[in-house]
Amino acid sequence: MGTVTTLPHGGAFTRADLEAMPDDGRRHELIDGTLVVTPSPSHRHQRCSLRLAVLLHDHCPHDLEVVTAPFDVALTEDTIMQPDLLVARKGDFTDKDLSGVPVMVVEILSPSTRQVDLHLKRARYEAAGCPSYWIVDPETPSIGVFELEDGRYVERGHAMGSEEIEVSLPYRLTIKPSDLVA
């Protein structure tokens, strides 16, 4: 697996820089003007993402929509990220991005994205006011559910292996991490 790569640039990257980049099969994101490039995810990561997307979709209320990566979440001109999964209000989507704060973001950890997902992305979604942030580790397997309280993420639940976790945000759902990777 590759590592996260940031490229030198004369200043902060912007949305215009991001849109001008060729499609090379890698994920390109901006976090506070810094370009973050990551390789394509593994098979296990993709299996986990698909199964969780189906589960979220099957329980999704009509006013919300579940979207999978790659899809831009444009928090600011210099912070455009692509979560593995997101849930947002249908009216907040444009044809090319989500131009608002998601209701929920899910990041599925990979060796190349672990630190970015656990720290940088989490901090940006927290600062933007995203109500729910999930971290899924397909290797363990585990799910950590964080909800915004007084502007900070607080862990509301954690499950490993065949343990079940019941969540209420963005809507009621019960998940067993082992089902996502079996």
C-alpha positions in Angstrom: 0.0 0.0 0.0 1.1 3.5 -0.7 1.3 6.4 1.8 -0.5 9.7 2.0 1.3 12.2 -0.3 1.2 16.0 -0.1 2.6 17.9 -3.1 4.6 21.2 -2.9 2.8 24.2 -4.2 3.5 27.9 -4.2 0.7 28.6 -1.7 -2.5 27.1 -0.5 -4.4 24.9 -2.9 -7.9 25.9 -3.8 -10.9 24.4 -5.4 -9.8 25.7 -8.8 -6.4 23.8 -8.4 -8.3 20.6 -7.4 -10.6 20.8 -10.4 -7.6 21.3 -12.8 -5.9 18.1 -11.7 -6.1 15.1 -14.1 -8.1 12.0 -12.9 -5.3 9.6 -12.0 -7.4 7.0 -10.1 -6.3 8.4 -6.7 -8.3 10.4 -4.2 -7.4 14.1 -4.1 -8.6 16.1 -1.2 -7.9 19.6 0.3 -7.5 20.1 4.0 -6.9 23.7 4.9 -5.3 24.3 1.5 -3.0 21.3 1.6 -3.4 18.7 -1.1 -3.7 15.2 0.2 -3.5 12.3 -2.3 -4.2 8.7 -1.3 -4.2 5.5 -3.3 -7.2 3.4 -4.2 -8.7 1.5 -1.3 -8.2 -2.3 -0.7 -10.7 -5.0 -1.5 -11.5 -5.4 2.2 -12.1 -1.6 2.5 -14.4 -1.7 -0.5 -16.3 -4.7 0.8 -16.9 -2.9 4.1 -17.9 0.3 2.4 -20.4 -1.4 0.1 -22.0 -3.4 2.9 -22.3 -0.4 5.2 -23.7 1.7 2.3 -26.4 -0.8 1.6 -27.3 -1.0 5.3 -27.4 2.8 5.6 -29.4 3.1 2.4 -31.9 0.4 3.5 -32.8 2.4 6.6 -32.5 5.9 5.2 -35.4 8.3 5.7 -36.8 9.9 2.5 -35.4 13.4 3.2 -31.8 12.1 3.5 -29.4 10.4 1.0 -26.5 8.1 1.4 -23.5 8.7 -1.0 -20.3 6.8 -1.4 -16.8 8.0 -2.3 -15.5 9.6 -4.4 -17.8 12.6 -3.8 -16.7 16.0 -2.7 -17.8 17.6 0.5 -17.0 21.3 0.0 -16.7 22.7 3.5 -14.7 25.8 2.3 -12.7 26.8 -0.8 -9.6 25.3 0.7 -11.2 22.2 2.5 -12.8 19.8 0.1 -12.9 16.2 1.3 -14.2 12.9 0.1 -15.4 10.7 3.0 -15.9 7.0 2.3 -19.6 7.4 3.0 -21.8 10.3 3.9 -25.4 11.0 4.7 -26.9 14.4 4.0 -30.2 16.2 3.3 -31.2 15.7 -0.3 -31.6 19.4 -0.9 -27.9 20.1 0.1 -26.5 18.2 -2.9 -25.5 19.8 -6.2 -24.5 17.7 -9.3 -20.8 17.9 -8.4 -20.7 18.1 -4.6 -22.3 18.6 -1.2 -22.1 22.3 -0.6 -22.9 22.1 3.1 -22.3 20.1 6.2 -23.2 16.4 6.0 -25.5 14.9 8.7 -23.0 12.1 9.1 -19.6 11.1 7.7 -18.1 7.6 7.8 -14.3 7.1 7.3 -13.1 3.5 6.8 -9.5 3.2 8.0 -6.7 2.1 5.7 -3.0 2.0 6.5 -2.5 5.0 4.2 -5.4 7.1 5.6 -5.5 6.2 9.2 -3.8 9.4 10.7 -5.7 11.7 8.3 -9.1 10.1 9.1 -8.5 9.9 12.9 -7.1 13.5 13.3 -7.3 15.9 10.4 -10.6 15.0 8.8 -12.3 14.4 12.2 -11.2 17.9 13.3 -12.5 19.6 10.1 -15.9 17.9 10.3 -16.1 18.7 14.0 -15.3 22.4 13.4 -17.8 22.4 10.5 -20.6 21.1 12.8 -21.2 17.7 11.3 -23.5 16.0 13.9 -22.1 12.4 13.5 -18.7 11.0 12.6 -18.0 7.3 12.4 -14.7 5.5 12.2 -14.8 2.0 10.9 -11.7 -0.3 11.1 -12.2 -3.2 8.8 -9.1 -5.0 10.1 -10.3 -5.3 13.7 -13.3 -5.0 12.7 -14.7 -2.2 14.8 -17.0 0.9 14.6 -16.6 4.0 16.7 -19.5 6.4 16.7 -18.9 10.1 17.6 -21.6 12.7 18.0 -21.2 16.5 18.3 -21.9 17.9 21.8 -21.1 21.5 22.6 -18.9 21.8 19.4 -16.8 18.7 20.3 -17.1 15.0 19.2 -18.0 12.7 22.1 -17.8 8.9 21.6 -21.4 7.6 21.9 -20.6 4.0 21.1 -18.0 1.5 20.1 -18.3 -2.1 19.0 -15.8 -4.8 17.9 -16.2 -8.1 16.1 -19.7 -9.6 16.6 -20.8 -7.0 19.2 -23.8 -5.0 18.1 -23.9 -1.2 18.3 -27.2 0.6 18.1 -27.1 4.2 16.8 -29.7 6.9 16.6 -27.9 9.5 14.4 -28.5 10.0 11.6 -31.3 7.5 12.2 -31.9 4.3 14.2 -29.8 1.4 13.1 -28.1 -1.6 14.6 -24.7 -2.8 13.2 -22.4 -5.7 13.8 -18.8 -4.8 12.6 -18.0 -8.4 11.7 -21.0 -8.4 9.2 -19.3 -5.6 7.2 -16.2 -7.7 6.4 -17.3 -11.3 6.5 
